[in-house]
């Protein structure tokens, strides 16, 4: 039995009225080796946030529109140190998230001890709806699923807040 198609991320974000929070806990996400940003970063030629025409896309449009409507968009990343190549790449691209209006924080994994965290990355919209992300061990994206069970939503919101409270704002964080 196939799973019904989920609404696109931009549609879910467009329906938000107060908040959208994103927790990332993986050290590796699959990226096509031919990805232009990855190639540019590896060669030391990644365009800066000062040149949005070179990198701005539909994701940034959706974030900017949500923030423009007064939605708070926060992203917290729990990472191992020293950071993997992917996380160093992601760190280099984070000014783009900030330029779109996201607030981003980083939490080294050893500082997350004692926190109870979900097994999957997620977006939580308006403290009402979770979009879980399922990944393979190599970082390949497998699928997403929606979850509106309020007990799980409350646990997920509490987990995000716990990470957020310990995490360091991007502007103050140094990748190592």
N, C-alpha and C positions, 0 to 999 in steps of 0.2 A: 504494500500500500504506500503510495507516494504522499509526501507531506505537502499541504497547501503552500502556495507561494506566499512569502512574507512581504509586507509592504516594504518598499525601499527605505533605507536609512533616512534619506532626505524627507520623505513623507512623514515618518514618525517624528522627526525633529520639528517639522513644520506644524505639527499638532501640539507641540509643547507650549505651555503657558508660563512655567516658572523655572524648571531646571532640567538639565540633561547632564548626567555624570557618567564617566567612562573609567573603568578600572582595567589596567593591563598588567598581567603578571608573568608573561612569558619573556624569556631572554632571546628567543628566536622566532621570527615570523618569516614565512617563505616570501622571497622577493625574486622576481625573474632577474637572472644575471644580466639581461639586456635592458633592464630598467634604466632609463636615462638619468634619473636622479642618483641612483646608486653608482652608476659609472662616473658621473660628474663628481660625486663626493669622493670616491676612491682616487680620482685624479686631482683632487684639491680644487675643483672648479665648480662646486655647487653654487648656483645663484643664491644671493642673499634675499632676505625678506624685503629689501629695498626695491627689488625688481619683480613685483607681483605678476607682471605679464608673462614672466618666464615659468611660473609654477602654479599660479592660482587656478583652481578648478572647481568642479561642481560641489565637492565636499566643503571647500572654503566658502562658496556661495551660501550653502545651507547653514553653516555655522554663523557666518556674518548676518544672515537674515534673522536667525533665531536671537542672536545677541541684540540685534537692532530692535527686536520686539520686546526686549527686556528679559529674555531667558538667560539664566546663568549657565554657562557651559564649563564644566570642570573635567580634567583628565588627571588621573593619578597613575603613576607607573611604579611598580615594585620590581626592582632589578637586582641581579647578582652583581657583585664586584670581585675582580675587575669585570667591567662590562664586555659583553660580546661585541663583535663587529656590528651586528645589526643594531644593538642598542646605541652604540656610538653614532651610527648613521642616523638613527631616529632622533638622538639628541641634537645633531646638527640641523635636522629639519624642523625641530620644534619651534623656532621663531616664526615659522609659517602658521602654526596653530595659534600662536599668540597674536599674530597680525590679524587673523580672522576673528579673534575675540575670545578664544579659549583661555582659561587659566590652567596652567599645567604645573604639577608637582611631581617630585621624584622621591622614592623611598628605597634606600638600599635594603636588600632582603634581610640582612642581619639585624636591622632596626625594626623589622616587622615581627620579631619574636613575640609570642603571646597574643597576637591578633588571630582571630578566626576569620579566614577568608574563603570565598567560594572557590570551587575547583575550576571555574571557567571565567574568562574575561567577559565583560558585559558593558552594555549601556543601560542606564536606568533613566526613564523619562518621567518627569513630574512625580517621582516617588510612587508611581502607579504601575508601570509596565517595564519589564526587563527584556532586553534583547541579548540572550546568551550567545556567545561565540564558541563554537567547537573547532578545535585544531588538532591535527595529527602531531605526533612527536617531533616531526621535522619542521613544524611551523606551518604546514599547508592548511589553509582554511577548509574545513569540511562542510559546515553548515551553520546556520543560526536558527534559533527558536525563540518564540515569544512566551513570556510567563507573566501572568497577572495575579498569581496566588498571593494574597496580601501577607500571609505569614512569611513567605519567602521574600517578598518585596521588602518587608520591614527588616529582615535579617541582612539582606543585600545592602540596603541603605545604611544600616548601622556599620557594616563592614567597610563600605566606602568612606564614611565619615571617620572611622578609626584610622584608616590609612591616611586620609587627607590631613587629619590633625597632626600626624607625625611627619608627614612628608615635607620636603623642602621646595619652596617655589623655584621654578626653572631659573629665574634670574640670579638666584643665590646658590645654585647647585653646580658643582663641578664634576664632570664625568671622570671616572677613573677605571 
